[in-house]
Amino acid sequence: MSGAHASRSVARLAAVQALYQMEVSSIGVEHVIREFTEHRFDRDIEVGDNETAPLASADEAFFAELVRGVVAEQSRVDAAIARRLAENWRLERLDATVRAILRAGAYELAHRPDVPTEVAIDEYVEIAKSFFEGVEPGFVNGALDAVARDVRPRA
């Protein structure tokens, strides 16, 4: 994985964590971005029992753009996701982490045409796999694929 790709991957994971944190604690977007920038990036992460490894550096500008963008466009992002949920399912019924993953992925698909569709979807599926071992990664894949068909018409 190239350095630029790795730093984008770290930024995406951090954005999902920040969106989750904002939802469960009701802190504001600038506060959470500042917290991540000052206290979380360029730190070691736990990789096993009492083991740590350096976290790949994050593309902090990309991270901040994702978090700010999801917040600024949340009603549109949520509507794009909700259109693709099964009948009688509401976004609020989803796990908060899944919601954060879908919001970041849907925002990126809708607002970052420079990122290939497959890359964006794969990245968020991998994030889902880092949190869940069940059906959630497949659900994220299907939902983001459907959102991509809506927001990125094929030429």
N, C-alpha and C positions, 0 to 999 in steps of 0.2 A: 504494500500500500504506500503510495507516495506521501511525502510530507504534507502537501496541500490537501490531499484526499483525507489523510488521517486527521488533520486539524479541522476539516469540515465535519468529519464524523463525530469528533469530540464536541464540536459546537452544537451539532444536532442533539446529541444526548443531553448536553447541558441545557439546551433550550427546552427539551421535554421535562427535565427535572425542575427548571425554573417555572414553567407553566403549571406544573403540578403543585409546586410550593405556593405559587400565587393563589391557586384555587383553594387549597386547604387552609391557608393562613390569612388570606385576604390582604396580602401586602401588595404594594403598587409595583408597576413595571420598572420604573427607574430604580427603586430600592433593590429589587431582586437582581437587576443587571449589575448594579454597583456591588452587591454582596458577592456575586459570582466572580466579577472581575478582581475584586480586592482580596477575596478569601478562598476561592475554590480553584481557580485556574493555576496552573504551574505547581500543583501539589502532588504528593504521592497518593495513590489509591490502593485500597485493600484488594489483594488478589488471592488471598487464601488465609488460612489460620495464621495470624500474626505475621503475615508477609505483606509487603507493600512494593509497589513499582511506580516509577515516575509516570504520570499521566501525560500522554502526548499533548503538546501545546494545542490550544484551541484557537480557531479563527474567531477571535473575540468580536470583530466587527460583524461577521456573519451571524454569530450567536445573538448579538444585540438586535440585528435586523430581524431575525426570525421572531424573537420574543416581542419586540415592539410591533412587528407586522401582524402577528396573531392577535394581539390585543386591539390594535387599531381596526382590524378587519374581522373581528370575532363574529359579528352577526352574519356576515357573508360566508365566512369559513364554516360556521356551525350549520348554516342553511345548506351549503354544498354537501356536508357530511350527512345531515339529516335526510336529504333527498335520497340517499343511497342506503339508509338503514331499512331493515325489514319492517313491513307494516306493523303498526302497534309498538314499535320500539322508538324510544326517545333518547336523545343524546345524554340526557341526565341519568338514564338507567345504566349507562356504561360505567365501568370502573374508571376512576379519575385518571389513572395512568394511561389507560387506553384512550381516553378523551384527549389528554395532552399530546399523545403520539399522533392521533388523527388530526388534531388541530394544526400541529407543526407541519405534518406531511401535506395536508390540504392547502395550507398557506403557501408552502414552497412550490407545489404543483401549479397553483394559480398565479403566483407572483414572481417566480424565478424561472422564466423560460430558458435561461442559460444552463440550467441543470437538466440533464436528460431525464425523461420520465422514469425509465428503468432504474436509474441511479437513485432518484428520490424515493421511489417505492422500496427498493431493496434496502436502503439505509434505515428506513423506519420499520421495516419488517425485522431487521437485525436488532434494532433497539427493543422492539417488542419481545424478541427472543431472549434478550438480556434480563427482562423482567418476568416473563411468563414461560411456562413449559407446556401449557395446554393449547386450547384452540385459538387463543388471542392472536398469535402471529399470522395465522391464516386469515383470521377475520380482518386484521389490519391490511393485509395484502389485498383481499377482495374489496374492502371499502375504498382504499386509496386507488386501486385500479379503476374502480367505477367513477370516483371523483375525477381522476385524470381524463377519462373519456368525456366527461362533461366540460372540464375547464381547458383541455388541450385538444381541440378538434384536430384530427389527423389530416394532413395535407393530401 
